[in-house]
Amino acid sequence: MIPDFLVTHSGGFHADELLSSVILTRLFPQARIIRSRAPEWITPGTDRIIYDVGGKYDAVERIFDHHQRGAPLREDGQPYSSFGLIWKHYGRDYLAAFGLPEAHVDALHTSFDNSFVLPVDLVDNGALSPSVAGQLAGLTLPALLETLKPVFDETDPEAEDRGFQNALGIARSFVEARIGQSAAKLRAEALVHQAIVETGEGRILELPMGMPFRPAIVKAGADHLLFVVHPRDKDWCLTGIRRADQGFELRADLPAAWAGLTNGDLEAACGVKGASFCHNGRFIAAAKTREAALAMAELAVKEAVSIGQTPAVDAGLVSG
């Protein structure tokens, strides 16, 4: 049954009920948010969904609190906040409403839960301290959303609700952007996989445009690939491939002789007409044409093999 009301607690707001509200208001845009602790509102009914208040978790009655004794836990024993509970029960519907292909819904539901929802759950329950982020602790999403609360001596009785609505819009932007980015990675995966197949044993992967490529390369087990080439605006880009999700170490660096050079100086250093830029960090370079970018990539592969960064292969450097 479609709810008329989305009920959460009044008073100070936190990331978990704000983010829950993001999910629910997309699914039930006609429903009115009620912020209250009054018994007549936090008692389950057929016309409402209640979350982060009410002292009970019962998906059938559509009440999703986590503050009571015996609060729900994930299968691995980690605690839920209201956000985790709402995502568990409504996240897949949200992704479908977002326009995600059905084949991608389960994968994105799981990845978003692990990377975005779970940290909010843990912080809200005190199971994870923002201090682990060091100097960035105050810049985490939960901390930033709470800065939108009214100050202690604000006397306007409407200030908290205005702050909540303001924070809700900002929270929505972050959720939608994160989902959009994750959905794009899934779309890119198919394109990258096809390019890997076409590349065969070549060391240089050519893509039709810039896109997230490392997850698909890792998933395909394409350990032989060293560089990626793709168009970017009017130029062409040549980039290395990071060895791990964290850190900046590459499978192979661009040649040291190119570092920090541009245009004529870079053309002289590499011998490729049209070479236009190489970052001093040697992880990205640019060229004016596809042919120049591929020629630079071939030179980079040869140097990487010659200095022992990576073993030689029998296949050609570039497929097709």
Residue frames relative to the residue before (quaternion, step in Angstrom):
aa qw qx qy qz dx dy dz
M 1.0000 0.0000 0.0000 0.0000 0.00 0.00 0.00
I 0.4405 -0.6998 0.4979 0.2616 3.57 -0.88 0.94
P 0.3679 -0.7602 0.4902 0.2157 3.60 -0.70 1.03
D 0.3909 -0.6819 0.5677 0.2448 3.52 -1.27 0.54
F 0.7964 0.2094 -0.0747 0.5624 3.56 1.19 -0.63
L 0.1668 -0.7187 0.6664 0.1079 3.51 -1.24 0.73
V 0.0997 -0.8532 0.5118 -0.0146 3.54 -0.25 1.33
T 0.1088 0.7503 -0.6472 0.0793 3.53 -0.88 1.03
H 0.6801 -0.5315 0.3133 0.3961 3.58 -1.23 0.21
S 0.4708 -0.6271 0.5432 0.3001 3.51 -1.32 0.43
G 0.6263 0.5471 -0.3978 0.3875 3.57 -1.30 -0.04
G 0.8091 -0.2503 0.1925 0.4955 3.53 -1.26 -0.47
F 0.2557 -0.7821 0.5518 0.1361 3.55 -0.98 0.80
H 0.2043 -0.7633 0.6066 0.0878 3.51 -1.31 0.55
A 0.7184 -0.4662 0.3018 0.4189 3.54 -1.30 0.27
D 0.6627 0.5567 -0.3507 0.3578 3.60 0.85 -0.84
E 0.7260 0.3934 -0.2762 0.4919 3.64 0.82 -0.82
L 0.5716 0.5616 -0.3886 0.4548 3.61 1.15 -0.45
L 0.7074 0.4538 -0.2640 0.4733 3.57 0.83 -0.98
S 0.5813 0.5445 -0.3642 0.4827 3.57 1.16 -0.57
S 0.6545 0.5215 -0.3064 0.4536 3.56 0.99 -0.87
V 0.5781 0.5722 -0.3719 0.4474 3.58 1.11 -0.64
I 0.6828 0.4844 -0.2865 0.4659 3.57 0.86 -0.98
L 0.7300 0.4677 -0.2555 0.4279 3.56 0.73 -1.06
T 0.6725 0.4981 -0.3210 0.4433 3.60 0.95 -0.75
R 0.6028 0.5223 -0.3749 0.4726 3.61 1.15 -0.37
L 0.6915 0.4697 -0.2763 0.4742 3.55 1.00 -0.81
F 0.7994 0.1617 -0.0539 0.5761 3.57 1.05 -0.80
P 0.0520 -0.8670 0.4949 0.0280 3.58 0.60 1.12
Q 0.6494 0.5189 -0.3274 0.4492 3.57 1.16 -0.45
A 0.5632 0.6198 -0.3862 0.3867 3.61 1.23 -0.32
R 0.3653 -0.7265 0.5477 0.1970 3.54 -1.12 0.75
I 0.3741 -0.7096 0.5497 0.2331 3.58 -0.92 0.91
I 0.0912 -0.7721 0.6285 0.0229 3.54 -0.89 1.04
R 0.1198 -0.7782 0.6142 0.0530 3.57 -0.72 1.07
S 0.3182 0.7472 -0.5031 0.2955 3.55 -0.22 1.31
R 0.2342 -0.7288 0.6178 0.1798 3.52 -1.34 0.40
A 0.3806 0.7353 -0.4793 0.2911 3.58 1.25 0.20
P 0.5764 -0.6323 0.3928 0.3373 3.61 -0.89 0.94
E 0.6598 0.5281 -0.3275 0.4225 3.57 0.96 -0.77
W 0.6897 0.4438 -0.2812 0.4982 3.59 1.23 -0.36
I 0.7553 0.3898 -0.2275 0.4752 3.61 0.93 -0.76
T 0.4951 0.5866 -0.4522 0.4541 3.55 1.25 0.51
P 0.5132 -0.6747 0.4201 0.3239 3.65 -0.71 0.98
G 0.0837 0.7691 -0.6293 0.0732 3.51 -1.18 0.72
T 0.6389 -0.5673 0.3663 0.3685 3.55 -1.22 0.44
D 0.6858 0.5031 -0.2768 0.4471 3.58 1.22 -0.38
R 0.7728 0.3567 -0.1564 0.5011 3.60 1.22 0.03
I 0.2088 -0.6748 0.6805 0.1951 3.47 -1.49 0.26
I 0.1513 -0.7919 0.5898 0.0468 3.57 -0.84 1.04
Y 0.0789 0.8155 -0.5669 0.0857 3.60 -0.83 0.93
D 0.8355 0.1615 -0.1970 0.4869 3.48 -1.18 0.91
V 0.7348 0.2449 -0.2028 0.5992 3.55 1.20 0.48
G 0.6412 0.5730 -0.3725 0.3489 3.58 -1.23 0.34
G 0.3737 -0.7868 0.4391 0.2201 3.57 1.27 -0.19
K 0.7243 0.3758 -0.2256 0.5322 3.57 1.13 0.50
Y 0.1330 -0.7507 0.6377 0.1103 3.52 -1.25 0.57
D 0.2366 0.7374 -0.5927 0.2212 3.54 -0.55 1.22
A 0.3055 -0.7946 0.4956 0.1721 3.56 -0.21 1.28
V 0.6082 0.5578 -0.3601 0.4350 3.59 1.07 -0.65
E 0.7264 0.3925 -0.2247 0.5174 3.58 1.01 -0.86
R 0.3753 -0.7658 0.4407 0.2803 3.55 1.38 -0.04
I 0.4823 0.5846 -0.4942 0.4260 3.52 0.77 1.17
F 0.0631 -0.8375 0.5388 -0.0659 3.55 -0.64 1.18
D 0.2112 0.7594 -0.5833 0.1960 3.55 0.25 1.29
H 0.1860 -0.7940 0.5710 0.0941 3.57 -1.24 0.41
H 0.5318 0.6616 -0.3906 0.3564 3.60 1.25 0.20
Q 0.5862 0.6223 -0.3482 0.3845 3.60 1.23 -0.30
R 0.6145 -0.4841 0.4455 0.4353 3.57 -1.30 0.17
G 0.7931 0.2382 -0.2034 0.5223 3.53 -1.03 0.81
A 0.2173 0.8030 -0.5254 0.1787 3.58 1.16 0.58
P 0.5857 -0.6229 0.3845 0.3481 3.60 -1.03 0.70
L 0.1674 -0.7624 0.6206 0.0745 3.52 -1.20 0.75
R 0.5346 -0.5847 0.4967 0.3544 3.53 -1.24 0.43
E 0.7019 -0.4700 0.3191 0.4298 3.56 -1.26 0.25
D 0.7092 0.4339 -0.2623 0.4899 3.59 1.12 -0.59
G 0.6250 -0.5881 0.3192 0.4020 3.58 1.28 0.26
Q 0.5348 0.6176 -0.4210 0.3941 3.60 1.20 -0.06
P 0.5050 -0.7034 0.4146 0.2799 3.59 -0.95 0.84
Y 0.3876 -0.6647 0.5883 0.2487 3.49 -1.31 0.50
S 0.1901 -0.6604 0.6913 0.2233 3.49 -1.37 0.31
S 0.7156 -0.3984 0.2953 0.4919 3.59 -1.19 -0.09
F 0.6001 0.5689 -0.3642 0.4285 3.60 1.05 -0.67
G 0.6687 0.4995 -0.3030 0.4600 3.57 0.87 -0.90
L 0.6613 0.5024 -0.3075 0.4644 3.57 1.00 -0.80
I 0.6586 0.4895 -0.3115 0.4791 3.57 0.94 -0.84
W 0.6509 0.5050 -0.3239 0.4652 3.59 0.97 -0.80
K 0.6137 0.5591 -0.3440 0.4386 3.58 1.00 -0.80
H 0.7916 0.3515 -0.1669 0.4711 3.56 0.80 -1.00
Y 0.8031 0.2731 -0.1259 0.5144 3.60 1.07 -0.63
G 0.4612 0.7266 -0.4297 0.2732 3.58 1.23 -0.21
R 0.6642 0.5010 -0.3197 0.4535 3.59 0.89 -0.83
D 0.6357 0.5052 -0.3289 0.4822 3.58 1.02 -0.74
Y 0.6165 0.5432 -0.3403 0.4573 3.58 1.05 -0.75
L 0.6742 0.4963 -0.2990 0.4580 3.59 0.88 -0.91
A 0.6291 0.5127 -0.3301 0.4821 3.56 1.05 -0.73
A 0.6610 0.4942 -0.3017 0.4774 3.58 0.99 -0.82
F 0.6132 0.5551 -0.3286 0.4559 3.55 1.20 -0.58
G 0.5445 -0.6445 0.3770 0.3821 3.57 1.28 -0.31
L 0.3890 0.7311 -0.4819 0.2861 3.57 1.22 0.28
P 0.5247 -0.6059 0.4789 0.3581 3.63 -1.01 0.68
E 0.6014 -0.5965 0.3909 0.3601 3.57 -1.00 0.79
A 0.6463 0.5494 -0.3230 0.4197 3.58 1.00 -0.78
H 0.7107 0.4532 -0.2556 0.4735 3.59 1.19 -0.46
V 0.4837 0.7224 -0.4177 0.2640 3.58 1.21 -0.42
D 0.7023 0.4736 -0.2986 0.4397 3.61 0.69 -1.00
A 0.6590 0.5122 -0.3187 0.4492 3.59 0.91 -0.87
L 0.7022 0.4500 -0.2839 0.4731 3.58 0.86 -0.88
H 0.5864 0.5674 -0.3723 0.4424 3.59 1.07 -0.66
T 0.6873 0.4782 -0.2764 0.4717 3.57 0.92 -0.91
S 0.6927 0.4800 -0.2978 0.4484 3.59 0.82 -0.94
F 0.6532 0.4960 -0.3186 0.4752 3.60 0.98 -0.76
D 0.6140 0.5404 -0.3461 0.4595 3.58 1.05 -0.71
N 0.7058 0.4733 -0.2722 0.4513 3.57 0.84 -0.95
S 0.7856 0.3882 -0.1825 0.4460 3.56 0.83 -0.98
F 0.7907 0.3009 -0.1352 0.5158 3.60 1.08 -0.65
V 0.7304 0.4393 -0.2518 0.4584 3.58 0.76 -1.02
L 0.6719 0.5300 -0.3091 0.4148 3.57 0.77 -1.03
P 0.6608 0.4943 -0.3457 0.4465 3.66 0.79 -0.78
V 0.6285 0.5153 -0.3367 0.4755 3.60 1.04 -0.72
D 0.6271 0.5368 -0.3300 0.4580 3.58 0.98 -0.84
L 0.6981 0.4885 -0.2819 0.4411 3.56 0.81 -1.02
V 0.6535 0.4988 -0.3177 0.4725 3.60 0.93 -0.83
D 0.6656 0.5190 -0.3134 0.4352 3.58 0.88 -0.90
N 0.7252 0.4171 -0.2319 0.4962 3.58 1.08 -0.71
G 0.5104 -0.6622 0.4149 0.3590 3.59 1.22 0.01
A 0.4867 0.6738 -0.4263 0.3569 3.57 1.24 0.31
L 0.7500 0.1964 -0.1428 0.6152 3.56 1.32 -0.16
S 0.2683 -0.7774 0.5489 0.1494 3.56 -0.71 1.04
P 0.4902 -0.6557 0.4818 0.3123 3.60 -0.89 0.86
S 0.5328 0.6546 -0.4024 0.3545 3.58 1.20 -0.44
V 0.5433 0.6157 -0.4158 0.3909 3.62 1.17 -0.38
A 0.6283 0.5298 -0.3328 0.4623 3.57 1.25 -0.36
G 0.4237 -0.7314 0.4513 0.2860 3.58 1.27 0.08
Q 0.8412 -0.1126 0.0971 0.5198 3.56 -0.88 -0.91
L 0.6418 0.5189 -0.3267 0.4606 3.59 1.23 -0.30
A 0.3611 0.7722 -0.4718 0.2252 3.61 1.26 -0.05
G 0.7165 0.4524 -0.2593 0.4633 3.57 0.92 -0.85
L 0.6750 0.4779 -0.2865 0.4836 3.57 1.30 -0.11
T 0.4056 0.6802 -0.5006 0.3495 3.58 1.22 0.29
L 0.6541 -0.5411 0.3465 0.3992 3.58 -1.13 0.52
P 0.6551 0.4955 -0.3504 0.4501 3.67 0.78 -0.79
A 0.6643 0.5022 -0.3130 0.4567 3.60 0.95 -0.84
L 0.6730 0.5007 -0.3064 0.4500 3.58 0.90 -0.85
L 0.6430 0.5177 -0.3323 0.4561 3.58 0.98 -0.77
E 0.6701 0.4996 -0.3111 0.4523 3.57 1.01 -0.73
T 0.5621 0.5832 -0.4085 0.4207 3.62 1.14 -0.30
L 0.6229 0.5528 -0.3351 0.4406 3.59 1.25 -0.28
K 0.4388 0.6637 -0.4722 0.3794 3.58 1.27 0.14
P 0.5365 -0.5955 0.4638 0.3776 3.62 -1.11 0.47
V 0.5583 -0.6092 0.4452 0.3450 3.58 -1.16 0.58
F 0.7093 -0.5235 0.2780 0.3815 3.55 -1.21 0.58
D 0.7707 0.3537 -0.2008 0.4905 3.61 0.99 -0.70
E 0.3305 0.7145 -0.5283 0.3180 3.56 1.17 0.59
T 0.2213 -0.8250 0.5118 0.0918 3.60 -0.66 1.06
D 0.5232 0.6352 -0.4234 0.3787 3.58 1.21 -0.25
P 0.4010 -0.7475 0.4712 0.2419 3.64 -0.56 1.07
E 0.6620 0.4988 -0.3073 0.4675 3.59 1.21 -0.36
A 0.4429 0.7419 -0.4327 0.2573 3.59 1.27 -0.23
E 0.6677 0.5089 -0.3210 0.4383 3.61 0.89 -0.85
D 0.6691 0.4830 -0.3121 0.4708 3.58 0.93 -0.79
R 0.6242 0.5155 -0.3418 0.4773 3.59 1.04 -0.68
G 0.6457 0.5154 -0.3149 0.4672 3.56 0.98 -0.84
F 0.6309 0.5322 -0.3279 0.4595 3.57 0.98 -0.82
Q 0.6881 0.4799 -0.2925 0.4589 3.59 0.82 -0.95
N 0.6247 0.5262 -0.3299 0.4733 3.57 1.06 -0.74
A 0.6790 0.4833 -0.2797 0.4766 3.57 0.91 -0.95
L 0.6069 0.5675 -0.3518 0.4311 3.58 1.07 -0.72
G 0.6579 0.5102 -0.3143 0.4561 3.58 0.94 -0.84
I 0.6620 0.4936 -0.3014 0.4767 3.56 1.01 -0.82
A 0.6379 0.5190 -0.3225 0.4687 3.58 0.97 -0.86
R 0.6278 0.5406 -0.3351 0.4486 3.58 1.00 -0.80
S 0.6365 0.5391 -0.3310 0.4413 3.57 0.97 -0.85
F 0.6782 0.4880 -0.2984 0.4614 3.58 0.93 -0.86
V 0.6548 0.5029 -0.3253 0.4611 3.60 0.90 -0.85
E 0.6952 0.4775 -0.2909 0.4517 3.58 0.79 -0.98
A 0.6413 0.5127 -0.3323 0.4641 3.58 1.02 -0.74
R 0.6619 0.5015 -0.3139 0.4602 3.58 0.94 -0.86
I 0.6498 0.4953 -0.3180 0.4810 3.58 0.95 -0.83
G 0.6466 0.5294 -0.3200 0.4464 3.57 0.96 -0.85
Q 0.6576 0.5000 -0.3053 0.4737 3.57 0.99 -0.85
S 0.6665 0.5003 -0.3021 0.4629 3.57 0.94 -0.87
A 0.6362 0.5168 -0.3260 0.4712 3.58 1.02 -0.77
A 0.6347 0.5312 -0.3271 0.4561 3.57 1.04 -0.79
K 0.6265 0.5363 -0.3393 0.4524 3.59 1.01 -0.74
L 0.6497 0.5032 -0.3212 0.4707 3.57 1.02 -0.75
R 0.6352 0.5066 -0.3322 0.4791 3.59 1.03 -0.73
A 0.6533 0.5241 -0.3133 0.4476 3.56 0.98 -0.87
E 0.5826 0.6228 -0.3773 0.3609 3.57 1.02 -0.76
A 0.6615 0.5049 -0.3149 0.4564 3.58 0.94 -0.85
L 0.6599 0.5057 -0.3090 0.4619 3.59 0.98 -0.84
V 0.6654 0.4949 -0.3056 0.4679 3.58 0.94 -0.87
H 0.6315 0.5378 -0.3371 0.4454 3.57 0.97 -0.84
Q 0.6548 0.5034 -0.3210 0.4634 3.59 0.92 -0.85
A 0.6472 0.5131 -0.3170 0.4662 3.58 1.01 -0.80
I 0.6206 0.5366 -0.3415 0.4586 3.59 1.05 -0.71
V 0.6329 0.5244 -0.3241 0.4685 3.57 0.98 -0.86
E 0.6906 0.4814 -0.2809 0.4609 3.58 0.89 -0.93
T 0.6410 0.5392 -0.3184 0.4439 3.59 1.12 -0.65
G 0.2270 -0.7923 0.5333 0.1903 3.58 1.07 -0.66
E 0.7991 -0.2623 0.2105 0.4983 3.58 -0.83 -0.99
G 0.3802 0.7266 -0.4864 0.3016 3.58 1.24 0.20
R 0.4787 -0.7001 0.4680 0.2486 3.54 -1.18 0.62
I 0.7161 0.4144 -0.2214 0.5163 3.57 1.28 -0.34
L 0.1941 -0.7871 0.5800 0.0800 3.54 -0.70 1.11
E 0.1444 -0.7881 0.5944 0.0690 3.57 -0.70 1.08
L 0.1190 -0.7991 0.5889 0.0230 3.55 -0.82 1.09
P 0.5614 -0.6421 0.4048 0.3297 3.62 -1.09 0.61
M 0.7835 0.0000 0.0085 0.6214 3.58 1.26 -0.33
G 0.6183 -0.5119 0.4143 0.4290 3.55 -1.25 0.12
M 0.1818 0.7680 -0.5913 0.1656 3.58 -0.92 0.92
P 0.6038 -0.5211 0.4205 0.4325 3.62 -1.19 0.26
F 0.0593 -0.8504 0.5228 -0.0047 3.59 -0.63 1.08
R 0.5958 0.6257 -0.3861 0.3232 3.60 0.98 -0.68
P 0.6460 0.5227 -0.3657 0.4192 3.69 0.79 -0.79
A 0.6770 0.4829 -0.3039 0.4648 3.59 0.95 -0.81
I 0.6176 0.5367 -0.3436 0.4610 3.59 1.06 -0.70
V 0.6633 0.4904 -0.3002 0.4790 3.58 0.94 -0.89
K 0.6605 0.5188 -0.3109 0.4449 3.58 0.89 -0.94
A 0.6967 0.4645 -0.2680 0.4764 3.58 1.04 -0.78
G 0.4021 -0.7229 0.4727 0.3039 3.58 1.24 -0.24
A 0.3633 0.7516 -0.4749 0.2785 3.58 1.19 0.57
D 0.0034 -0.8570 0.5143 -0.0327 3.55 0.62 1.18
H 0.5958 0.5977 -0.3593 0.3984 3.58 1.21 -0.39
L 0.5848 0.6035 -0.3789 0.3876 3.60 1.14 -0.47
L 0.1738 -0.8092 0.5575 0.0648 3.56 -1.00 0.88
F 0.8203 0.0876 -0.0069 0.5652 3.58 0.98 -0.81
V 0.2387 -0.7433 0.6096 0.1372 3.53 -1.29 0.51
V 0.1118 -0.7777 0.6177 0.0342 3.55 -1.01 0.92
H 0.1746 0.7805 -0.5872 0.1243 3.58 -0.94 0.87
P 0.5548 -0.5966 0.4466 0.3700 3.60 -1.18 0.43
R 0.0130 -0.7704 0.6374 0.0083 3.56 -1.21 0.60
D 0.7932 -0.1205 0.0008 0.5968 3.53 -0.34 1.32
K 0.7965 -0.2440 0.1873 0.5205 3.61 -0.65 -1.05
D 0.6757 0.4736 -0.2813 0.4899 3.57 1.28 -0.15
W 0.3945 -0.6690 0.5619 0.2846 3.53 -1.37 -0.21
C 0.2703 -0.7807 0.5529 0.1084 3.53 -1.04 0.85
L 0.1196 -0.7552 0.6421 0.0550 3.55 -1.14 0.79
T 0.0488 0.8234 -0.5612 0.0685 3.60 -0.58 1.11
G 0.4736 -0.6372 0.5281 0.3012 3.51 -1.29 0.45
I 0.4030 -0.6845 0.5557 0.2456 3.55 -1.35 0.16
R 0.3973 -0.7340 0.4960 0.2397 3.58 -0.66 1.08
R 0.5156 -0.6599 0.4619 0.2921 3.54 -1.10 0.77
A 0.8104 0.0996 -0.0100 0.5772 3.60 1.04 -0.76
D 0.6539 -0.5104 0.3791 0.4100 3.55 -1.26 0.37
Q 0.7481 0.3009 -0.1713 0.5660 3.55 1.05 -0.80
G 0.7437 0.3773 -0.2819 0.4745 3.56 -1.08 0.66
F 0.4302 -0.7259 0.4971 0.2023 3.52 -1.32 0.25
E 0.4018 0.7159 -0.4907 0.2921 3.62 1.20 0.14
L 0.2680 -0.7875 0.5432 0.1142 3.53 -0.89 1.02
R 0.6018 -0.5204 0.4529 0.4024 3.54 -1.28 0.32
A 0.7702 -0.0956 0.0626 0.6275 3.58 1.11 -0.70
D 0.3604 -0.7237 0.5499 0.2097 3.56 -1.02 0.84
L 0.5325 -0.5566 0.5131 0.3786 3.52 -1.29 0.30
P 0.6709 -0.5328 0.3190 0.4052 3.62 -1.07 0.57
A 0.5445 -0.6451 0.4359 0.3120 3.56 -0.97 0.89
A 0.6254 0.5677 -0.3389 0.4144 3.58 1.07 -0.69
W 0.6643 0.5082 -0.3089 0.4529 3.59 1.21 -0.38
A 0.4732 0.7409 -0.4148 0.2348 3.57 1.18 -0.58
G 0.8683 0.1192 -0.1109 0.4685 3.54 -0.87 1.03
L 0.5661 0.6205 -0.3804 0.3870 3.61 1.23 0.06
T 0.1230 -0.7797 0.6095 0.0737 3.55 -1.25 0.51
N 0.8826 0.1348 -0.0690 0.4451 3.50 -1.42 0.38
G 0.8638 0.0020 -0.0046 0.5038 3.59 -0.79 -0.99
D 0.6367 0.5255 -0.3373 0.4524 3.57 0.98 -0.77
L 0.6731 0.4775 -0.2982 0.4796 3.58 0.97 -0.82
E 0.6139 0.5397 -0.3508 0.4569 3.60 1.00 -0.75
A 0.6662 0.4993 -0.3028 0.4638 3.58 0.98 -0.84
A 0.6733 0.5152 -0.2970 0.4394 3.57 1.01 -0.83
C 0.7930 0.3063 -0.1604 0.5016 3.59 0.94 -0.84
G 0.4238 -0.7290 0.4515 0.2918 3.57 1.20 -0.32
V 0.5896 0.5603 -0.3681 0.4505 3.60 1.22 0.37
K 0.3389 -0.7347 0.5533 0.1982 3.57 -0.62 1.11
G 0.7467 0.3510 -0.2772 0.4924 3.56 -0.79 1.02
A 0.4718 0.6314 -0.4605 0.4083 3.59 1.25 -0.08
S 0.0984 -0.8625 0.4963 0.0099 3.61 -0.67 1.01
F 0.8230 0.0031 0.0378 0.5668 3.64 1.08 -0.50
C 0.0525 0.7464 -0.6634 -0.0127 3.53 -1.23 0.63
H 0.4371 -0.7032 0.4989 0.2561 3.55 -0.73 1.06
N 0.5754 -0.6093 0.4239 0.3434 3.52 -1.07 0.74
G 0.6522 0.5152 -0.3080 0.4630 3.57 1.19 -0.53
R 0.3876 -0.7818 0.4233 0.2435 3.59 1.36 -0.03
F 0.5261 0.6220 -0.4292 0.3900 3.57 1.09 0.66
I 0.7916 0.1412 -0.0877 0.5880 3.60 1.23 -0.24
A 0.0057 -0.7709 0.6369 -0.0111 3.53 -1.17 0.73
A 0.2240 -0.7706 0.5836 0.1240 3.54 -1.30 0.32
A 0.0821 -0.7716 0.6297 0.0375 3.52 -1.29 0.53
K 0.5657 -0.6372 0.4163 0.3173 3.53 -1.21 0.49
T 0.7892 0.1922 -0.1029 0.5741 3.59 1.20 -0.43
R 0.6400 -0.5064 0.4120 0.4053 3.55 -1.31 0.35
E 0.6567 0.5303 -0.3182 0.4315 3.55 0.89 -0.94
A 0.6605 0.4987 -0.3106 0.4675 3.58 0.99 -0.81
A 0.6486 0.5194 -0.3235 0.4526 3.58 0.96 -0.83
L 0.6732 0.4824 -0.3004 0.4732 3.59 0.94 -0.84
A 0.6276 0.5286 -0.3381 0.4609 3.58 1.03 -0.73
M 0.6369 0.5079 -0.3194 0.4841 3.59 1.01 -0.79
A 0.6432 0.5289 -0.3233 0.4495 3.57 0.98 -0.85
E 0.6411 0.5197 -0.3287 0.4592 3.60 0.96 -0.82
L 0.6515 0.5067 -0.3143 0.4691 3.57 0.97 -0.84
A 0.6486 0.5206 -0.3181 0.4551 3.57 0.99 -0.82
V 0.6351 0.5166 -0.3294 0.4703 3.58 1.01 -0.78
K 0.6565 0.5195 -0.3171 0.4456 3.59 0.86 -0.95
E 0.6701 0.4840 -0.3138 0.4671 3.59 0.93 -0.84
A 0.6317 0.5398 -0.3398 0.4405 3.58 0.95 -0.83
V 0.6635 0.4853 -0.3016 0.4830 3.57 0.99 -0.83
S 0.6801 0.5218 -0.3033 0.4161 3.58 0.88 -0.91
I 0.7346 0.3882 -0.2354 0.5043 3.59 1.06 -0.69
G 0.5658 -0.6567 0.3575 0.3476 3.57 1.29 0.22
Q 0.3452 0.7327 -0.5192 0.2729 3.60 1.14 0.43
T 0.7923 0.0092 0.0351 0.6090 3.53 1.13 -0.69
P 0.5320 -0.6406 0.4309 0.3477 3.63 -1.00 0.64
A 0.5567 -0.6003 0.4632 0.3393 3.53 -1.23 0.55
V 0.1949 -0.7526 0.6134 0.1392 3.57 -1.27 0.40
D 0.5488 -0.6304 0.4441 0.3227 3.55 -1.23 0.45
A 0.6353 0.5587 -0.3388 0.4117 3.56 1.05 -0.74
G 0.6461 -0.5116 0.4006 0.4004 3.52 -1.32 0.30
L 0.6085 -0.5886 0.3962 0.3553 3.52 -1.21 0.52
V 0.7983 0.1407 -0.0606 0.5824 3.57 0.93 -0.81
S 0.3187 -0.7279 0.5677 0.2151 3.57 -0.94 0.85
G 0.8336 0.1799 -0.1276 0.5065 3.54 -1.18 0.58
